[in-house]
């Protein structure tokens, strides 16, 4: 490891784990571990440290992100241990003094982003940073800021859009005086800014860059935001489906030409398990059993649970995850999900809702088992009640202080569901259905079958294993003997989970299929922080408040919450979908 990489490795451990890097402009008195802003931008190594510090501060947003996006929706409920403010968040009686709706933590990170973006420009202009380094650093922090603003828009509806550095603490205290803009206008501004970023590759920094190192078994390459993914999300929220699909597909196809065929066939493909007698770590993200039709043999140390338990450097992790940030066992703040979810090492404040459990129990697997095993791999049961394990099941702390883990933000299943949402709205319902259910080849293949399996006897039959569309809706899943195309292992979200396919008639039902995609998100993505945005986005697009209100109502009704009816009535008015924005 060269000198620069040693420097970054030390900074990544000390700063990312603590989130301690911060502009003096944002705090009254800087702690001893804080970099002096007057010396923070001398060269590219300082710029690297600034990036790591901003991500460290960003990491502290996970608790707010999960609570706002999951507890406000239908898959997460409070436990008897929850304080009144958490209960407010869950049943939509939130008051302005609720600490879980404070917008300031988001803006603290944004203001540091603004300061860094300004200084990166100065460094480029003064030749303290190469143009190439500037393009990568500026684009990375710029995209991160766009992502944070999208979250603000989703939660608060109307927010101040500030892109210039704020000079002192008093300006921050008066932030509420800045003009606010509505979500639709915010989306337009974010798309315009993010499209103009000079470096929009899938990985923020390529291998060999000083910011790409391995620390405590975790590779840092996927610590940084995936820019095409966030840009696609912005377009999806703005109902520009073709542009959304273009950017999602860029990510989905990003490893197609990898010289390691195991990577090219598996990375971000949501494929079947390709192992057999020999274990295949590249494709082990499917729900699997040790013995067919024996539910007691569900694999809990491999298969789908691998997605959440393996370290960032593993081959399996890297075929599924695009953006995830690890917590260190040796530094604060530690994984906040332990405090929220764990009975043994936390306060057990939130739990799976009965609605989420019912969702899994309503499914049926191909092997005849009458529930979706992803539920068994996402929560456990106890005398005190159900426990969310998905966010903490890679944690085996020796003490209460060993609170390791990661904040996972972007992964392949989320990518496929959002791409499918765009494809469905763009008139490609069959492709959307394929990615949701049984995969591309199984959906589009027309030809000879032998003993129930595809057995192509001509090139015409082989060629049907690809989508008959132009980009961004073209995928090649052709295979025959030794010939394999990048997407031949794609098996669909439900196929990978081993649950039965939905009715094929949905291919021609735009609204019906859209609802099923969001339902699938409840099964595949539960507790990960996507639920409220998914419900809100569809309710807005369909102009259908009941899409959101009814699901929240059912959660509260099943929990016996006396505010269930009032919450439903409140959420039938779109202006009530957003949290109160009160800077003071």
C-alpha positions as CSV (number, residue, x, y, z in Angstrom):
1,X,0.0,0.0,0.0
2,X,1.5,3.4,-1.0
3,X,1.7,6.4,1.3
4,X,-1.6,8.0,0.1
5,X,-3.5,4.8,0.6
6,X,-2.1,4.4,4.1
7,X,-3.3,7.9,4.9
8,X,-6.8,7.3,3.5
9,X,-7.0,3.9,5.3
10,X,-6.3,5.6,8.7
11,X,-8.7,8.5,7.9
12,X,-11.4,6.0,6.8
13,X,-11.2,4.1,10.0
14,X,-11.0,7.1,12.3
15,X,-13.3,9.5,10.5
16,X,-15.8,7.4,8.8
17,X,-16.5,5.4,11.9
18,X,-17.0,8.6,14.0
19,X,-18.4,11.0,11.4
20,X,-16.1,13.6,13.0
21,X,-15.0,15.6,10.1
22,X,-17.0,18.8,10.0
23,X,-16.6,22.4,8.9
24,X,-16.0,24.8,11.7
25,X,-18.8,26.9,10.2
26,X,-21.3,24.3,11.3
27,X,-20.4,24.0,14.9
28,X,-19.5,26.5,17.6
29,X,-16.5,24.6,18.9
30,X,-14.7,21.9,16.9
31,X,-13.7,18.7,18.7
32,X,-10.0,17.8,18.8
33,X,-10.6,15.2,16.1
34,X,-12.0,17.7,13.7
35,X,-9.8,19.0,10.8
36,X,-9.1,22.7,10.8
37,X,-11.0,23.9,7.7
38,X,-8.3,26.4,6.9
39,X,-5.9,23.5,6.2
40,X,-8.4,21.0,4.9
41,X,-8.0,21.6,1.2
42,X,-4.3,21.8,0.4
43,X,-4.0,18.8,-1.9
44,X,-5.8,15.7,-3.2
45,X,-5.2,13.8,0.0
46,X,-7.0,16.5,1.9
47,X,-9.8,16.3,-0.6
48,X,-10.0,12.5,0.0
49,X,-10.2,13.1,3.7
50,X,-13.0,15.6,3.2
51,X,-15.0,13.0,1.2
52,X,-14.5,10.4,3.9
53,X,-15.5,12.8,6.6
54,X,-18.7,13.8,4.8
55,X,-19.7,10.2,4.4
56,X,-18.9,9.7,8.1
57,X,-21.3,12.5,8.9
58,X,-23.8,11.1,6.4
59,X,-23.7,7.7,8.2
60,X,-25.3,9.3,11.2
61,X,-28.5,9.8,9.1
62,X,-29.4,6.1,9.0
63,X,-31.5,6.2,12.2
64,X,-33.6,9.1,10.9
65,X,-33.8,7.6,7.4
66,X,-35.1,4.2,8.6
67,X,-37.6,5.6,11.1
68,X,-39.1,8.1,8.7
69,X,-39.3,5.7,5.8
70,X,-40.4,2.6,7.6
71,X,-42.2,3.5,10.8
72,X,-44.4,6.0,8.9
73,X,-45.4,3.3,6.5
74,X,-47.0,-0.2,6.9
75,X,-44.2,-2.7,7.6
76,X,-42.8,-1.5,10.9
77,X,-44.6,-0.9,14.2
78,X,-43.6,0.3,17.6
79,X,-43.1,-1.9,20.7
80,X,-44.3,-1.2,24.2
81,X,-40.9,0.2,24.9
82,X,-41.2,3.0,22.3
83,X,-41.4,6.6,23.5
84,X,-44.4,8.9,22.6
85,X,-42.5,10.5,19.7
86,X,-42.0,7.1,17.9
87,X,-45.6,6.4,18.4
88,X,-46.5,9.7,16.8
89,X,-44.4,8.8,13.8
90,X,-46.1,5.5,13.5
91,X,-49.7,6.7,13.7
92,X,-49.3,10.0,12.0
93,X,-49.9,12.3,14.9
94,X,-46.5,13.9,14.7
95,X,-46.0,17.3,16.4
96,X,-43.3,19.9,15.5
97,X,-41.3,19.2,18.6
98,X,-40.8,15.5,17.6
99,X,-37.0,15.0,17.5
100,X,-37.4,12.3,14.8
101,X,-38.7,14.9,12.3
102,X,-35.9,17.5,12.8
103,X,-34.6,18.5,9.3
104,X,-31.4,20.0,10.6
105,X,-29.2,16.7,10.5
106,X,-29.9,16.5,6.7
107,X,-28.8,20.1,6.2
108,X,-25.7,19.7,8.3
109,X,-24.4,17.2,5.8
110,X,-25.7,19.3,2.9
111,X,-23.8,22.4,4.1
112,X,-20.6,20.4,4.4
113,X,-21.2,19.1,0.8
114,X,-21.6,22.7,-0.3
115,X,-18.4,23.7,1.3
116,X,-16.5,20.8,-0.2
117,X,-17.9,21.4,-3.7
118,X,-16.8,25.1,-3.5
119,X,-13.3,24.1,-2.4
120,X,-12.9,21.4,-5.0
121,X,-13.5,24.1,-7.6
122,X,-10.9,26.3,-6.0
123,X,-8.4,23.4,-5.8
124,X,-8.9,22.7,-9.5
125,X,-8.5,26.3,-10.5
126,X,-5.4,26.7,-8.4
127,X,-3.9,23.4,-9.8
128,X,-4.0,21.8,-6.3
129,X,-6.1,19.0,-7.8
130,X,-6.0,17.5,-11.2
131,X,-9.1,17.8,-13.5
132,X,-9.6,14.1,-13.3
133,X,-9.5,14.1,-9.4
134,X,-11.8,17.1,-9.4
135,X,-14.3,15.4,-11.7
136,X,-14.5,12.3,-9.4
137,X,-14.6,14.1,-6.1
138,X,-17.0,16.8,-7.2
139,X,-19.4,14.3,-8.8
140,X,-19.4,12.0,-5.8
141,X,-20.3,14.7,-3.3
142,X,-22.6,16.4,-5.7
143,X,-24.6,13.2,-6.2
144,X,-24.7,12.5,-2.5
145,X,-26.1,16.0,-2.0
146,X,-28.8,15.3,-4.6
147,X,-29.7,12.0,-2.8
148,X,-30.1,13.8,0.5
149,X,-32.3,16.5,-1.1
150,X,-34.5,13.9,-2.6
151,X,-35.0,12.4,0.9
152,X,-35.9,15.9,2.2
153,X,-38.4,16.4,-0.6
154,X,-40.0,13.0,0.1
155,X,-40.3,13.6,3.8
156,X,-41.2,17.3,4.0
157,X,-42.6,18.2,0.6
158,X,-41.4,21.8,0.5
159,X,-37.8,22.5,1.5
160,X,-35.1,25.1,1.1
161,X,-32.7,24.2,-1.8
162,X,-29.4,25.7,-0.8
163,X,-26.3,25.0,-3.0
164,X,-23.9,27.7,-1.7
165,X,-21.7,27.5,1.5
166,X,-23.2,29.1,4.6
167,X,-20.7,31.3,6.2
168,X,-21.5,31.1,9.9
169,X,-23.6,29.5,12.6
170,X,-26.1,32.3,12.7
171,X,-26.9,31.8,9.0
172,X,-27.6,28.1,9.8
173,X,-29.9,29.0,12.6
174,X,-31.8,31.2,10.2
175,X,-32.1,28.5,7.6
176,X,-35.9,28.5,7.8
177,X,-35.8,31.9,6.3
178,X,-34.6,30.5,3.0
179,X,-37.4,30.1,0.4
180,X,-38.8,26.7,0.1
181,X,-39.7,24.9,-3.1
182,X,-42.1,22.1,-3.7
183,X,-41.0,18.5,-4.5
184,X,-41.8,18.8,-8.2
185,X,-39.7,21.9,-8.6
186,X,-37.0,20.3,-6.5
187,X,-36.8,17.3,-8.7
188,X,-36.3,19.5,-11.8
189,X,-33.4,21.3,-10.1
190,X,-31.8,18.0,-8.9
191,X,-32.0,16.4,-12.3
192,X,-30.5,19.4,-14.0
193,X,-27.6,19.5,-11.5
194,X,-27.0,15.7,-11.4
195,X,-27.0,15.4,-15.2
196,X,-24.3,18.0,-15.5
197,X,-21.9,16.2,-13.1
198,X,-18.7,15.6,-15.0
199,X,-18.2,11.9,-13.9
200,X,-21.3,9.7,-13.8
201,X,-19.8,6.2,-13.8
202,X,-21.3,3.4,-11.7
203,X,-18.4,3.4,-9.3
204,X,-17.4,6.8,-7.9
205,X,-13.7,5.9,-7.8
206,X,-12.1,3.1,-9.9
207,X,-9.8,0.4,-8.5
208,X,-6.4,1.9,-7.8
209,X,-7.7,5.2,-6.6
210,X,-6.5,6.1,-3.1
211,X,-10.1,6.1,-1.8
212,X,-10.5,2.4,-2.8
213,X,-8.9,0.3,-0.1
214,X,-9.8,-2.7,2.1
215,X,-10.2,-2.0,5.8
216,X,-11.3,-4.6,8.4
217,X,-12.4,-6.9,5.6
218,X,-14.5,-4.2,4.0
219,X,-13.7,-2.8,0.5
220,X,-14.5,0.9,0.2
221,X,-15.4,1.0,-3.5
222,X,-19.1,0.6,-2.8
223,X,-19.1,2.9,0.2
224,X,-19.7,5.8,-2.2
225,X,-22.9,6.6,-3.9
226,X,-23.8,5.0,-7.3
227,X,-24.5,8.1,-9.5
228,X,-26.5,6.5,-12.3
229,X,-28.8,4.9,-9.7
230,X,-29.6,8.2,-7.9
231,X,-30.1,9.9,-11.3
232,X,-32.5,7.1,-12.3
233,X,-34.4,7.6,-9.1
234,X,-34.8,11.3,-9.8
235,X,-36.2,10.6,-13.2
236,X,-38.5,7.9,-11.8
237,X,-39.9,10.3,-9.3
238,X,-40.3,12.9,-12.1
239,X,-42.2,10.3,-14.3
240,X,-39.6,10.3,-17.0
241,X,-39.6,6.5,-17.5
242,X,-37.2,6.2,-20.5
243,X,-34.5,8.3,-18.9
244,X,-35.0,6.4,-15.6
245,X,-34.6,3.0,-17.4
246,X,-31.5,4.2,-19.3
247,X,-29.7,5.0,-16.0
248,X,-30.9,1.8,-14.2
249,X,-29.9,-0.3,-17.2
250,X,-26.4,1.3,-17.1
251,X,-26.0,-0.1,-13.6
252,X,-27.6,-3.5,-14.4
253,X,-25.2,-4.0,-17.4
254,X,-22.1,-2.5,-15.8
255,X,-20.3,-5.8,-15.2
256,X,-21.4,-7.5,-18.4
257,X,-17.9,-7.4,-19.9
258,X,-16.0,-8.4,-16.7
259,X,-13.2,-10.8,-17.6
260,X,-14.4,-12.9,-14.6
261,X,-17.4,-14.7,-16.1
262,X,-18.7,-15.4,-12.7
263,X,-19.0,-11.7,-12.1
264,X,-20.4,-10.9,-15.5
265,X,-23.1,-13.6,-15.2
266,X,-24.1,-12.7,-11.7
267,X,-23.4,-9.1,-10.7
268,X,-26.7,-7.2,-10.4
269,X,-28.5,-9.9,-12.4
270,X,-30.8,-11.4,-9.7
271,X,-30.0,-14.9,-10.9
272,X,-30.5,-18.5,-9.8
273,X,-28.0,-20.4,-7.7
274,X,-25.6,-21.8,-10.2
275,X,-23.8,-24.2,-7.8
276,X,-24.4,-27.9,-7.3
277,X,-21.9,-30.3,-5.9
278,X,-19.4,-27.4,-5.8
279,X,-20.4,-24.3,-3.9
280,X,-20.7,-21.2,-6.1
281,X,-20.2,-18.0,-3.9
282,X,-20.9,-15.7,-6.9
283,X,-24.5,-16.7,-7.2
284,X,-25.5,-17.6,-3.6
285,X,-28.2,-15.0,-3.1
286,X,-31.3,-17.3,-3.6
287,X,-33.6,-18.8,-1.0
288,X,-32.4,-22.4,-0.7
289,X,-33.2,-25.5,1.3
290,X,-31.0,-28.4,2.3
291,X,-33.8,-30.8,1.5
292,X,-36.6,-30.3,-1.0
293,X,-40.0,-29.5,0.6
294,X,-38.5,-29.6,4.1
295,X,-39.1,-26.2,5.7
296,X,-36.8,-27.1,8.6
297,X,-33.9,-27.3,6.2
298,X,-34.0,-23.6,5.2
299,X,-30.4,-22.4,4.8
300,X,-29.8,-19.6,7.2
301,X,-26.0,-19.4,6.9
302,X,-26.0,-19.1,3.1
303,X,-28.5,-18.3,0.3
304,X,-30.7,-15.2,0.5
305,X,-29.5,-14.3,4.1
306,X,-26.0,-13.9,2.6
307,X,-27.2,-10.6,1.2
308,X,-27.2,-9.1,4.7
309,X,-24.5,-11.0,6.6
310,X,-21.4,-11.2,4.6
311,X,-18.6,-8.6,4.7
312,X,-18.3,-6.1,1.9
313,X,-15.3,-7.8,0.4
314,X,-17.1,-11.1,-0.3
315,X,-17.9,-12.2,-3.8
316,X,-21.5,-12.8,-2.9
317,X,-21.9,-9.3,-1.4
318,X,-20.5,-7.7,-4.5
319,X,-23.0,-9.4,-6.9
320,X,-25.9,-7.8,-4.9
321,X,-24.8,-4.5,-3.3
322,X,-24.1,-1.3,-5.1
323,X,-23.9,1.1,-2.1
324,X,-23.4,0.2,1.5
325,X,-21.5,1.8,4.4
326,X,-20.0,-0.2,7.2
327,X,-19.9,0.6,10.9
328,X,-16.7,-0.1,12.8
329,X,-16.7,-2.2,16.0
330,X,-14.2,0.1,17.6
331,X,-15.6,3.6,17.0
332,X,-18.8,5.4,17.8
333,X,-21.6,5.8,16.9
334,X,-22.1,2.1,16.1
335,X,-25.0,0.6,14.2
336,X,-28.1,2.4,15.4
337,X,-30.4,-0.5,14.3
338,X,-29.1,-2.5,17.3
339,X,-30.6,0.1,19.7
340,X,-33.9,0.2,17.8
341,X,-34.4,-3.5,17.0
342,X,-32.4,-5.8,19.3
343,X,-33.8,-7.2,22.5
344,X,-30.5,-8.5,23.8
345,X,-28.3,-5.5,23.1
346,X,-30.7,-2.7,22.4
347,X,-33.9,-1.1,23.6
348,X,-36.3,-3.0,21.3
349,X,-38.2,0.0,20.2
350,X,-39.5,-1.1,16.8
351,X,-40.7,-4.4,15.4
352,X,-42.2,-6.0,12.2
353,X,-45.8,-5.0,11.8
354,X,-48.5,-7.7,11.6
355,X,-49.1,-6.4,8.1
356,X,-45.5,-7.3,7.1
357,X,-45.8,-10.7,8.6
358,X,-49.2,-11.3,6.9
359,X,-47.6,-10.3,3.5
360,X,-45.0,-13.1,3.8
361,X,-47.6,-15.6,5.0
362,X,-49.9,-14.9,2.1
363,X,-47.3,-16.2,-0.4
364,X,-46.7,-19.8,-1.6
365,X,-43.4,-21.3,-2.7
366,X,-42.8,-23.5,-5.7
367,X,-41.9,-26.4,-3.3
368,X,-45.3,-26.2,-1.7
369,X,-44.3,-24.5,1.5
370,X,-47.2,-22.0,2.2
371,X,-45.3,-18.9,3.0
372,X,-42.4,-16.7,1.7
373,X,-39.2,-17.7,3.4
374,X,-37.8,-14.2,3.1
375,X,-39.9,-13.4,6.1
376,X,-38.2,-16.1,8.2
377,X,-34.9,-14.6,7.1
378,X,-35.9,-11.1,8.0
379,X,-37.4,-11.4,11.5
380,X,-37.5,-13.8,14.4
381,X,-40.1,-14.5,17.0
382,X,-39.8,-14.2,20.8
383,X,-42.0,-14.0,23.9
384,X,-41.8,-10.2,23.8
385,X,-42.8,-10.1,20.2
386,X,-41.4,-10.3,16.7
387,X,-37.8,-9.0,16.2
388,X,-36.3,-7.4,13.1
389,X,-33.1,-9.3,12.4
390,X,-32.5,-8.3,8.8
391,X,-30.8,-5.1,9.9
392,X,-28.7,-6.6,12.7
393,X,-28.3,-10.3,11.8
394,X,-24.7,-9.8,10.9
395,X,-24.1,-8.7,14.4
396,X,-22.8,-11.1,17.1
397,X,-21.5,-8.6,19.6
398,X,-19.4,-9.9,22.5
399,X,-20.5,-6.9,24.4
400,X,-23.0,-4.0,24.1
401,X,-20.2,-1.9,22.7
402,X,-19.4,-4.1,19.7
403,X,-22.1,-2.6,17.5
404,X,-20.9,-3.3,14.0
405,X,-22.9,-3.7,10.8
406,X,-23.6,-1.7,7.7
407,X,-26.1,0.7,6.2
408,X,-27.2,-0.9,3.0
409,X,-28.8,1.6,0.6
410,X,-28.7,0.3,-3.0
411,X,-28.8,-3.4,-4.1
412,X,-29.7,-5.4,-7.1
413,X,-33.3,-6.4,-6.1
414,X,-34.1,-2.7,-5.5
415,X,-32.6,-1.9,-8.8
416,X,-34.7,-4.5,-10.6
417,X,-37.9,-3.4,-9.0
418,X,-37.4,0.2,-9.8
419,X,-36.3,-0.5,-13.4
420,X,-39.4,-2.7,-13.7
421,X,-41.6,0.2,-12.5
422,X,-40.2,2.4,-15.2
423,X,-40.4,-0.3,-17.9
424,X,-44.1,-1.0,-17.0
425,X,-45.0,2.6,-17.3
426,X,-43.1,2.9,-20.6
427,X,-45.2,0.2,-22.3
428,X,-42.9,-2.8,-21.6
429,X,-45.1,-4.7,-19.2
430,X,-43.8,-8.1,-20.4
431,X,-40.3,-7.2,-19.5
432,X,-41.4,-5.8,-16.1
433,X,-43.3,-9.0,-15.4
434,X,-40.3,-11.1,-16.4
435,X,-37.9,-9.3,-14.0
436,X,-40.4,-9.5,-11.2
437,X,-41.4,-13.1,-11.7
438,X,-39.4,-15.8,-13.6
439,X,-36.7,-14.0,-15.5
440,X,-36.0,-12.9,-19.1
441,X,-35.3,-16.2,-20.8
442,X,-38.1,-18.1,-19.2
443,X,-40.6,-15.3,-20.1
444,X,-39.6,-14.6,-23.7
445,X,-38.5,-18.1,-24.9
446,X,-40.6,-19.6,-27.7
447,X,-39.4,-23.0,-28.7
448,X,-39.0,-26.7,-27.9
449,X,-39.3,-28.1,-24.4
450,X,-37.9,-31.4,-23.3
451,X,-39.0,-32.8,-19.9
452,X,-40.3,-29.4,-19.0
453,X,-37.0,-27.6,-19.7
454,X,-36.0,-25.4,-22.6
455,X,-34.4,-27.4,-25.4
456,X,-33.8,-25.0,-28.3
457,X,-33.2,-26.8,-31.6
458,X,-32.6,-23.8,-33.8
459,X,-31.1,-20.3,-33.8
460,X,-34.5,-18.9,-34.1
461,X,-35.5,-20.6,-30.8
462,X,-32.3,-19.4,-29.1
463,X,-32.8,-15.9,-30.3
464,X,-36.2,-15.7,-28.4
465,X,-34.2,-15.7,-25.2
466,X,-33.6,-12.0,-25.6
467,X,-35.9,-9.1,-25.3
468,X,-37.3,-7.8,-28.6
469,X,-36.8,-4.2,-27.7
470,X,-34.2,-1.5,-28.3
471,X,-32.2,0.1,-25.5
472,X,-32.8,0.7,-22.7
473,X,-35.0,-2.4,-22.7
474,X,-32.7,-4.8,-24.4
475,X,-31.4,-7.8,-22.5
476,X,-29.6,-10.8,-23.9
477,X,-30.3,-14.0,-22.0
478,X,-29.5,-16.5,-24.8
479,X,-27.8,-19.8,-23.8
480,X,-27.2,-23.1,-25.6
481,X,-24.6,-25.5,-24.5
482,X,-21.3,-23.7,-24.1
483,X,-22.8,-20.4,-25.4
484,X,-23.9,-18.1,-22.5
485,X,-25.0,-14.5,-22.6
486,X,-24.7,-12.1,-19.6
487,X,-28.4,-12.4,-18.6
488,X,-28.9,-16.1,-19.0
489,X,-29.0,-16.7,-15.2
490,X,-31.7,-14.0,-14.5
491,X,-34.5,-15.7,-12.7
492,X,-36.6,-12.8,-11.5
493,X,-37.2,-11.4,-8.0
494,X,-39.8,-14.0,-7.1
495,X,-38.0,-16.8,-8.9
496,X,-34.9,-16.1,-6.8
497,X,-37.0,-16.2,-3.6
498,X,-38.7,-19.5,-4.7
499,X,-42.2,-18.1,-4.6
500,X,-44.8,-18.7,-7.3
501,X,-45.1,-16.4,-10.3
502,X,-48.0,-13.9,-10.5
503,X,-50.6,-14.1,-13.2
504,X,-49.3,-13.4,-16.7
505,X,-52.3,-11.2,-17.4
506,X,-50.6,-8.5,-15.4
507,X,-48.3,-7.9,-18.3
508,X,-51.1,-5.9,-19.9
509,X,-52.3,-4.2,-16.7
510,X,-50.2,-1.1,-16.0
511,X,-51.8,-0.1,-12.8
512,X,-52.2,-3.7,-11.5
513,X,-48.6,-4.6,-12.2
514,X,-47.4,-1.4,-10.6
515,X,-49.2,-2.3,-7.5
516,X,-47.7,-5.8,-7.5
517,X,-44.2,-4.3,-7.9
518,X,-44.8,-2.3,-4.7
519,X,-46.2,-5.3,-3.0
520,X,-43.0,-7.2,-3.9
521,X,-41.0,-4.5,-2.4
522,X,-42.7,-5.2,0.9
523,X,-41.5,-8.9,0.7
524,X,-38.0,-8.3,-0.7
525,X,-37.0,-4.9,0.8
526,X,-38.8,-4.8,4.1
527,X,-37.2,-2.6,6.8
528,X,-34.4,-1.3,4.5
529,X,-35.8,2.2,4.2
530,X,-37.7,2.1,0.9
531,X,-41.3,1.7,1.9
532,X,-42.6,5.2,2.5
533,X,-41.0,6.5,-0.7
534,X,-42.5,3.6,-2.7
535,X,-46.0,4.2,-1.3
536,X,-45.7,8.0,-1.7
537,X,-44.4,7.8,-5.3
538,X,-47.2,5.6,-6.5
539,X,-49.9,7.6,-4.6
540,X,-48.7,10.8,-6.3
541,X,-48.4,9.2,-9.7
542,X,-51.8,7.6,-9.7
543,X,-53.4,10.5,-7.8
544,X,-54.7,7.9,-5.5
545,X,-54.3,8.8,-1.8
546,X,-55.9,5.5,-0.8
547,X,-52.9,3.6,-2.2
548,X,-50.9,5.0,0.7
549,X,-53.6,5.6,3.3
550,X,-55.2,2.1,3.2
551,X,-51.9,0.3,3.8
552,X,-51.0,2.5,6.9
553,X,-54.6,2.0,8.1
554,X,-54.3,-1.7,7.9
555,X,-51.1,-1.7,9.9
556,X,-52.6,0.4,12.7
557,X,-55.8,-1.5,12.7
558,X,-54.0,-4.9,13.1
559,X,-52.0,-3.3,15.9
560,X,-55.1,-2.2,17.7
561,X,-54.1,1.5,17.5
562,X,-57.1,3.6,18.3
563,X,-55.9,6.3,15.8
564,X,-56.1,3.9,12.8
565,X,-59.3,5.5,11.4
566,X,-58.1,9.1,12.0
567,X,-54.7,8.3,10.3
568,X,-56.5,7.0,7.2
569,X,-58.7,10.0,7.0
570,X,-55.7,12.3,7.4
571,X,-53.7,10.6,4.7
572,X,-56.5,10.8,2.2
573,X,-55.4,14.5,1.9
574,X,-52.1,14.7,0.0
575,X,-50.8,17.7,2.0
576,X,-50.8,15.5,5.1
577,X,-48.3,13.1,3.6
578,X,-45.4,15.4,4.6
579,X,-43.8,16.0,7.9
580,X,-43.8,19.5,9.5
581,X,-40.7,21.4,8.5
582,X,-39.7,23.4,11.6
583,X,-36.1,24.5,11.9
584,X,-36.5,25.8,15.4
